[in-house]
Amino acid sequence: MLIISLTKHKFGIGFCIRDGKGTFIKAKTKLCQGTPTPHEAEVFAFHQAIQLIQQLNLHNVMFEPVCKMIKDNITNSTVGHNV
């Protein structure tokens, strides 16, 4: 989830983590100052997700980003790599 308000100079992100069966594990939302481009905000959200995954000590994680550019970058640069 991504929301950008140009008039209030804020943006919000949100994501959830599920296990292999689709069972909910944890979610995070965050309201931030600034007006990034949609791509920048998506990258920020992706980074926040990676940090939470590391904090939870999760392994063999699959990502399902919404942004096509991020999907393409992950597919082209990290195939076979663990985060």
Residue pairs with C-beta under 8 A, 6 or more apart in sequence:
1 12
1 13
1 14
1 15
1 29
2 11
2 12
2 13
2 14
2 38
2 41
2 42
2 45
2 66
3 11
3 12
4 10
4 11
4 35
4 36
4 38
4 41
5 11
5 35
6 35
9 33
9 34
9 35
10 31
10 32
10 33
10 34
10 35
11 31
11 32
11 34
11 35
11 36
11 41
12 29
12 30
12 31
12 32
13 28
13 29
13 30
13 32
13 41
13 44
13 45
13 48
14 27
14 28
14 29
14 30
14 45
15 27
15 28
15 45
15 48
15 49
16 24
16 25
16 26
16 27
16 28
17 24
17 25
17 26
17 27
17 49
17 52
17 53
17 56
17 58
18 24
18 25
19 25
25 56
25 58
26 52
26 56
28 48
28 49
28 52
30 48
32 44
36 44
38 67
39 67
39 69
39 70
42 65
42 66
42 67
42 69
42 70
43 70
46 63
46 65
46 70
49 63
50 83
53 61
53 83
59 82
60 82
61 83
63 74
65 71
65 74
